[in-house]
């Protein structure tokens, strides 16, 4: 019925959720309710799930995020629940309980007694009236037992004095140095109307001029900075400042910590500013009123989480609208960010050979040193002397939120303007009536990827652009105006989205930065160093990601191996990049897309201004390109009746996981073939998961899905496993397809029609927001398919599709040895 279901656990709650096509909701809700009324908890399911939990844990063993999170928990009071191992494994759920003579299924049933109605919240999102849905929910959920369980209450802070004033040095798996400075603080949730941590994270995490980050970035010490408070609990919370350091930053770690404390001191000295609070409150209020609609499954999971934390009148708002200016609350948190209460975690491979402890669950090597307030005082004194100051008022806060008049009703994007330099696609907003716009300027540069050297040079050019813009454009992002510049297979792309009011100001600044680009040697060095580490870190990515990368390397034209790109990057110098950029831009064509709250005349003038800025200025390096130089995106066509197998050793010898990707190339974009393949994917993806993961327990990461590479459609099955080798996994996928063959051939008319209806319902689901709608239309333009009426034409074909045609399609393309 076109649905999905899942669940997740956090420290103190578990969240179960599902979605389904509207017509089948009542039946699905009944099934969902029964889990909370009389779950089976069968013995064989218990064992399967222990294996699934263990497989997930093994996937995480070499993941630094999990490792460092557990290390922070390990260094906490042993009698506090925060100290515990948080995910479970074969050892904790099978081996140890058996040694203690425990029956894990009985333990599970005991634990299930916590599922008492007085501790549970439910959110239901449907199109029927409230009265109608209320009676349905009451009839289905009234049998959930209320055993009046006491709500779990955590003891307060998990860190006592012995866990503070520490510097923890830990060895990560991947390349790169990271620094995290944290303090236990009073949970913000207790003062969500005042939002003290939001005010402080805005200032400490700011990236504009005068900020901590701007200074350490200009010194070449850090690549990013994130600040804020976070916790799963009402009872305790941590405020932290985290950053990725360069090699030079690692050497200046004490100076960076000193600078953070210097800024905290500035905030105390300078006092709390009401205008800053008001500006943030105004931004938050605008964001709340003009928030984009999200998918129901996301909406219910976030709403149900806030029901435990807030009074009923705040359930749909949560902590998103701080409105009470309370300087005393902000000062209270500021006082908690003291040298006496700090804990510092630094991750670096440079600590190899100098650690003397190991965290028990993930075996992370670490050592601990004491950091006294006196030491921090000394670090403050030797911190950089560059001037720290608070941000100025934000020029990007939108003032004009009115909706533009659009005379003609436009169903699909149209070409509004075409010159030898550019083409403009335009579509006014006819669905969402929101003061927002989405703009894409795609720079088609055929010289961007003709060699590994060109590919890494283009990539570094894009990274430097983003880096240069950061201090200026950071305010735009705070005010709800987002931008990104990223690499594509044919050049690079500028995307801007958000309130239309100040959009042109930001877009003009981005274009000016592109036109006036110069290579700053200090930023070049820092970004090149980080880039080299990112390439090296591919070795530590999950095996299934590596397998998928090799597949795209085999299929796609002009996709260079990472090894060759790394070699080219290592040799790249700033002067050669400076010579390359004018060469890159000497052949350029702009494909532009503008959608949203904007009139056609303004859309045209934006593109005219971009053309004038880029092509029509004296000494411009930009030159138009001839049509024959336009790059066509292609993939290798696999020969029929040949099974190609590419085997390669995993790049990280310590990773116990191996992986297989079975890829079945089917057809180039074609409406009739598309619907048959989509229908097969819909029918087979759940049985594949059930057989290969749930029944055979081959691995936690197991899925069957559709794949489209540059408009060529395929089916892929992916498995990552610690229990079996790839050739065995491959044989099990074949076996699944063999047994599934009879299911396809014996498909009843009723089941066939039900699945077709489910696919039609999914296709007819409306776009939720401007970004989703724009993403669909831009996808058609970028792929060159231009099938803006794809949904309507494919639904019409689905309504006519015969079961016999579908079976014929399966036999020709998908069945084993087809």
Order of alpha helices (4+ residues) and beta strands (2+ residues): beta-beta-alpha-alpha-alpha-alpha-alpha-alpha-beta-beta-alpha-alpha-beta-beta-alpha-alpha-alpha-alpha-alpha-beta-beta-beta-alpha-beta-beta-beta-alpha-beta-beta-alpha-alpha-alpha-alpha-alpha-beta-alpha-beta-alpha-beta-beta-alpha-alpha-alpha-alpha-alpha
